[in-house]
Amino acid sequence: QLQLVESGGGLVQAGGSLRLSCAVSGFTVDYYAIGWFRQAPGKEREGVSCSSSGGGSPKYADSVKGRFTVSRDSAKNTVYLQMNSLKPEDTAVYYCAANSLWGMCILGEEYDYWGQGTQVTVSS
């Protein structure tokens, strides 16, 4: 059974940092693209970042470039989203998702498997 579980969310002051984890089970993360998405109250879900399989380059939304970094740990079958210099507008539920694209990743919704989400709240 393919499963993704996010963790690491919480409440942080503006300017602070959080690291989200996406623990994967049922498949080897090395062979999958992993995307990070967020959905704020009253807004549509948006792609934040993604990590490619096969050595492809990561992608970032313009709103998080220079502040967020995606990485993966094959030994732990986990993908991380390091979020620095957080702003109140980063407040949202953050999701990770997986698809079998090889060598690239996308910030669109075309992912096959999704986690349940973790709440990130940034206070001003």
Accessible surface in RSA format (square Angstrom, percent):
REM  Atomic radii and reference values for relative SASA: ProtOr
REM  Chains: A
REM  Algorithm: Lee & Richards
REM  Probe-radius: 1.40
REM  Slices: 20
REM RES _ NUM      All-atoms   Total-Side   Main-Chain    Non-polar    All polar
REM                ABS   REL    ABS   REL    ABS   REL    ABS   REL    ABS   REL
RES GLN A   1   194.11 108.5 131.42  96.0  62.69 149.3  54.80 116.6 139.31 105.7
RES LEU A   2    53.78  30.0  32.77  23.4  21.02  52.8  32.77  23.0  21.02  56.6
RES GLN A   3    91.67  51.3  88.61  64.8   3.05   7.3  15.25  32.5  76.42  58.0
RES LEU A   4     5.91   3.3   1.09   0.8   4.81  12.1   1.09   0.8   4.81  13.0
RES VAL A   5    64.07  42.2  63.06  57.1   1.01   2.4  63.06  54.8   1.01   2.7
RES GLU A   6     6.62   3.8   0.00   0.0   6.62  15.8   0.00   0.0   6.62   5.4
RES SER A   7    58.38  49.3  54.44  72.7   3.94   9.1  39.18  83.4  19.20  26.9
RES GLY A   8    36.91  45.5   0.00   N/A  36.91  45.5  23.79  65.3  13.12  29.4
RES GLY A   9    28.54  35.2   0.00   N/A  28.54  35.2   2.21   6.1  26.33  59.0
RES GLY A  10    29.80  36.7   0.00   N/A  29.80  36.7  29.70  81.5   0.10   0.2
RES LEU A  11   133.83  74.5 100.53  71.9  33.30  83.7 100.53  70.6  33.30  89.6
RES VAL A  12    25.48  16.8  19.56  17.7   5.93  14.3  25.48  22.1   0.00   0.0
RES GLN A  13   135.92  76.0 133.77  97.8   2.15   5.1  36.07  76.8  99.85  75.7
RES ALA A  14    50.97  46.9  27.54  42.5  23.43  53.3  27.86  39.2  23.11  61.2
RES GLY A  15    56.37  69.5   0.00   N/A  56.37  69.5  30.23  83.0  26.14  58.5
RES GLY A  16    21.61  26.7   0.00   N/A  21.61  26.7  20.74  56.9   0.87   1.9
RES SER A  17    57.21  48.3  38.00  50.7  19.22  44.3  21.79  46.4  35.42  49.6
RES LEU A  18    33.83  18.8  28.96  20.7   4.87  12.2  33.83  23.8   0.00   0.0
RES ARG A  19   130.26  54.7 115.25  58.8  15.00  35.7  26.24  35.9 104.02  63.0
RES LEU A  20     0.00   0.0   0.00   0.0   0.00   0.0   0.00   0.0   0.00   0.0
RES SER A  21    22.19  18.7  22.19  29.6   0.00   0.0   8.59  18.3  13.60  19.0
RES CYS A  22     0.00   0.0   0.00   0.0   0.00   0.0   0.00   0.0   0.00   0.0
RES ALA A  23    47.23  43.4  45.18  69.7   2.05   4.7  45.30  63.8   1.93   5.1
RES VAL A  24    10.16   6.7   0.00   0.0  10.16  24.5   0.22   0.2   9.94  27.0
RES SER A  25    54.16  45.8  50.58  67.5   3.59   8.3  45.88  97.7   8.28  11.6
RES GLY A  26    54.05  66.7   0.00   N/A  54.05  66.7  21.52  59.1  32.53  72.8
RES PHE A  27    24.33  12.2   7.57   4.7  16.76  43.6  20.59  12.5   3.74  10.7
RES THR A  28    67.51  48.0  62.04  62.9   5.47  13.0  27.02  36.3  40.49  61.2
RES VAL A  29     0.16   0.1   0.16   0.1   0.00   0.0   0.16   0.1   0.00   0.0
RES ASP A  30    53.58  37.5  48.38  48.1   5.20  12.3  16.95  39.9  36.63  36.5
RES TYR A  31   135.41  63.2 130.41  74.2   5.00  13.0  81.57  61.3  53.84  66.4
RES TYR A  32    42.65  19.9  42.65  24.3   0.00   0.0  12.29   9.2  30.36  37.4
RES ALA A  33     0.00   0.0   0.00   0.0   0.00   0.0   0.00   0.0   0.00   0.0
RES ILE A  34     0.00   0.0   0.00   0.0   0.00   0.0   0.00   0.0   0.00   0.0
RES GLY A  35     0.18   0.2   0.00   N/A   0.18   0.2   0.18   0.5   0.00   0.0
RES TRP A  36     0.17   0.1   0.00   0.0   0.17   0.4   0.00   0.0   0.17   0.3
RES PHE A  37     1.04   0.5   1.04   0.6   0.00   0.0   1.04   0.6   0.00   0.0
RES ARG A  38    14.54   6.1  14.34   7.3   0.19   0.5   2.43   3.3  12.10   7.3
RES GLN A  39    70.18  39.2  65.92  48.2   4.26  10.1  11.34  24.1  58.84  44.6
RES ALA A  40    21.93  20.2  18.42  28.4   3.51   8.0  18.87  26.6   3.05   8.1
RES PRO A  41   118.89  86.6  90.56  82.6  28.33 103.0 103.18  85.2  15.71  97.6
RES GLY A  42    92.28 113.8   0.00   N/A  92.28 113.8  45.70 125.4  46.58 104.3
RES LYS A  43   141.15  68.9 128.66  78.9  12.49  29.7  82.58  74.3  58.57  62.4
RES GLU A  44   157.20  90.3 142.28 107.6  14.92  35.5  58.27 112.7  98.93  80.8
RES ARG A  45    82.22  34.5  62.51  31.9  19.71  46.9   8.88  12.1  73.35  44.5
RES GLU A  46    74.98  43.0  69.56  52.6   5.42  12.9  31.48  60.9  43.50  35.5
RES GLY A  47    13.36  16.5   0.00   N/A  13.36  16.5   0.35   1.0  13.01  29.1
RES VAL A  48     0.78   0.5   0.78   0.7   0.00   0.0   0.78   0.7   0.00   0.0
RES SER A  49     0.21   0.2   0.00   0.0   0.21   0.5   0.00   0.0   0.21   0.3
RES CYS A  50     0.00   0.0   0.00   0.0   0.00   0.0   0.00   0.0   0.00   0.0
RES SER A  51     8.33   7.0   7.87  10.5   0.46   1.1   0.82   1.7   7.51  10.5
RES SER A  52     9.35   7.9   0.00   0.0   9.35  21.5   0.00   0.0   9.35  13.1
RES SER A  53     1.83   1.5   0.00   0.0   1.83   4.2   1.83   3.9   0.00   0.0
RES GLY A  54    47.25  58.3   0.00   N/A  47.25  58.3  13.84  38.0  33.41  74.8
RES GLY A  55    80.37  99.1   0.00   N/A  80.37  99.1  41.20 113.1  39.16  87.7
RES GLY A  56    22.41  27.6   0.00   N/A  22.41  27.6  11.73  32.2  10.68  23.9
RES SER A  57    83.53  70.6  73.08  97.5  10.45  24.1  35.55  75.7  47.98  67.2
RES PRO A  58    64.68  47.1  51.21  46.7  13.47  49.0  51.21  42.3  13.47  83.7
RES LYS A  59    84.72  41.3  80.74  49.5   3.98   9.5  66.85  60.2  17.87  19.0
RES TYR A  60    48.40  22.6  37.34  21.2  11.06  28.8  31.85  23.9  16.55  20.4
RES ALA A  61    16.97  15.6  12.88  19.9   4.09   9.3  16.97  23.9   0.00   0.0
RES ASP A  62   121.49  85.1  98.29  97.8  23.19  54.8  37.93  89.3  83.55  83.3
RES SER A  63    60.43  51.1  38.61  51.5  21.82  50.3  49.66 105.8  10.76  15.1
RES VAL A  64     0.14   0.1   0.13   0.1   0.01   0.0   0.14   0.1   0.00   0.0
RES LYS A  65   122.44  59.7 102.73  63.0  19.71  46.9  58.30  52.5  64.15  68.3
RES GLY A  66    87.89 108.4   0.00   N/A  87.89 108.4  44.01 120.8  43.89  98.3
RES ARG A  67    29.10  12.2  25.25  12.9   3.84   9.2  23.77  32.5   5.33   3.2
RES PHE A  68     5.86   2.9   0.00   0.0   5.86  15.2   0.00   0.0   5.86  16.8
RES THR A  69    74.86  53.2  74.22  75.2   0.64   1.5  46.75  62.8  28.11  42.5
RES VAL A  70    13.00   8.6   1.20   1.1  11.80  28.4   1.20   1.0  11.80  32.0
RES SER A  71    55.77  47.1  49.47  66.0   6.30  14.5  39.96  85.1  15.81  22.2
RES ARG A  72    61.63  25.9  32.46  16.5  29.18  69.5  32.47  44.4  29.16  17.7
RES ASP A  73    43.43  30.4  38.81  38.6   4.62  10.9  13.32  31.4  30.11  30.0
RES SER A  74    63.64  53.8  45.30  60.5  18.34  42.3  27.54  58.6  36.10  50.6
RES ALA A  75   102.94  94.6  56.62  87.4  46.31 105.4  69.59  98.0  33.35  88.3
RES LYS A  76   140.59  68.6 118.50  72.7  22.09  52.6  73.95  66.6  66.64  71.0
RES ASN A  77    33.08  22.8  33.01  31.9   0.07   0.2  18.20  43.8  14.88  14.4
RES THR A  78    11.08   7.9  11.08  11.2   0.00   0.0   3.53   4.7   7.55  11.4
RES VAL A  79     0.00   0.0   0.00   0.0   0.00   0.0   0.00   0.0   0.00   0.0
RES TYR A  80    21.98  10.3  21.98  12.5   0.00   0.0  14.08  10.6   7.90   9.7
RES LEU A  81     0.00   0.0   0.00   0.0   0.00   0.0   0.00   0.0   0.00   0.0
RES GLN A  82    56.71  31.7  56.65  41.4   0.06   0.2  27.87  59.3  28.85  21.9
RES MET A  83     0.00   0.0   0.00   0.0   0.00   0.0   0.00   0.0   0.00   0.0
RES ASN A  84    57.56  39.7  57.56  55.6   0.00   0.0  15.04  36.2  42.52  41.1
RES SER A  85    60.30  51.0  55.22  73.7   5.07  11.7  19.51  41.5  40.79  57.1
RES LEU A  86     2.22   1.2   0.00   0.0   2.22   5.6   0.00   0.0   2.22   6.0
RES LYS A  87    86.33  42.1  85.86  52.7   0.47   1.1  39.57  35.6  46.75  49.8
RES PRO A  88    55.09  40.2  47.92  43.7   7.18  26.1  48.36  39.9   6.73  41.8
RES GLU A  89   118.64  68.1  93.02  70.4  25.62  61.0  59.06 114.2  59.57  48.6
RES ASP A  90     0.50   0.4   0.50   0.5   0.00   0.0   0.00   0.0   0.50   0.5
RES THR A  91    34.38  24.5  31.11  31.5   3.27   7.8  29.26  39.3   5.13   7.8
RES ALA A  92     1.11   1.0   0.72   1.1   0.39   0.9   1.11   1.6   0.00   0.0
RES VAL A  93    42.59  28.0  42.37  38.4   0.21   0.5  42.37  36.8   0.21   0.6
RES TYR A  94     0.00   0.0   0.00   0.0   0.00   0.0   0.00   0.0   0.00   0.0
RES TYR A  95    41.15  19.2  41.15  23.4   0.00   0.0  12.03   9.0  29.12  35.9
RES CYS A  96     0.00   0.0   0.00   0.0   0.00   0.0   0.00   0.0   0.00   0.0
RES ALA A  97     0.00   0.0   0.00   0.0   0.00   0.0   0.00   0.0   0.00   0.0
RES ALA A  98     0.00   0.0   0.00   0.0   0.00   0.0   0.00   0.0   0.00   0.0
RES ASN A  99     6.98   4.8   6.98   6.7   0.00   0.0   5.34  12.9   1.64   1.6
RES SER A 100    74.88  63.3  58.74  78.4  16.14  37.2  26.05  55.5  48.84  68.4
RES LEU A 101    62.32  34.7  57.21  40.9   5.11  12.8  60.72  42.6   1.60   4.3
RES TRP A 102   155.30  62.3 134.16  64.9  21.14  49.6 108.48  57.8  46.82  76.0
RES GLY A 103    31.05  38.3   0.00   N/A  31.05  38.3  12.70  34.8  18.35  41.1
RES MET A 104    86.24  44.7  84.14  55.7   2.10   5.0  53.07  45.1  33.17  44.0
RES CYS A 105     0.00   0.0   0.00   0.0   0.00   0.0   0.00   0.0   0.00   0.0
RES ILE A 106    42.14  24.0  40.83  30.4   1.31   3.2  42.01  30.3   0.13   0.4
RES LEU A 107    49.87  27.8  36.92  26.4  12.95  32.5  37.59  26.4  12.28  33.0
RES GLY A 108    30.93  38.1   0.00   N/A  30.93  38.1  26.46  72.6   4.47  10.0
RES GLU A 109    80.42  46.2  68.57  51.9  11.85  28.2  58.70 113.5  21.72  17.7
RES GLU A 110   122.65  70.4 106.23  80.4  16.42  39.1  69.46 134.4  53.19  43.4
RES TYR A 111    15.24   7.1   0.00   0.0  15.24  39.7   0.05   0.0  15.19  18.7
RES ASP A 112    95.18  66.7  65.66  65.4  29.52  69.8  17.74  41.8  77.44  77.2
RES TYR A 113    77.67  36.3  74.18  42.2   3.49   9.1  41.45  31.2  36.22  44.6
RES TRP A 114    74.97  30.1  45.93  22.2  29.04  68.2  36.84  19.6  38.13  61.9
RES GLY A 115    10.64  13.1   0.00   N/A  10.64  13.1   2.48   6.8   8.16  18.3
RES GLN A 116   112.23  62.8  82.45  60.3  29.78  70.9  71.43 152.0  40.79  30.9
RES GLY A 117    11.93  14.7   0.00   N/A  11.93  14.7   0.62   1.7  11.31  25.3
RES THR A 118    19.95  14.2  13.78  14.0   6.17  14.7   8.47  11.4  11.48  17.4
RES GLN A 119    86.54  48.4  78.16  57.1   8.38  19.9  50.21 106.9  36.34  27.6
RES VAL A 120     0.00   0.0   0.00   0.0   0.00   0.0   0.00   0.0   0.00   0.0
RES THR A 121    47.87  34.0  47.87  48.5   0.00   0.0  35.69  47.9  12.18  18.4
RES VAL A 122     7.16   4.7   0.00   0.0   7.16  17.2   0.00   0.0   7.16  19.4
RES SER A 123    41.69  35.2  35.16  46.9   6.53  15.0  34.72  73.9   6.97   9.8
RES SER A 124   129.07 109.1  68.38  91.3  60.69 139.8  55.40 118.0  73.67 103.2
END  Absolute sums over single chains surface
CHAIN  1 A     6062.5       4466.4       1596.1       3205.9       2856.6
END  Absolute sums over all chains
TOTAL          6062.5       4466.4       1596.1       3205.9       2856.6
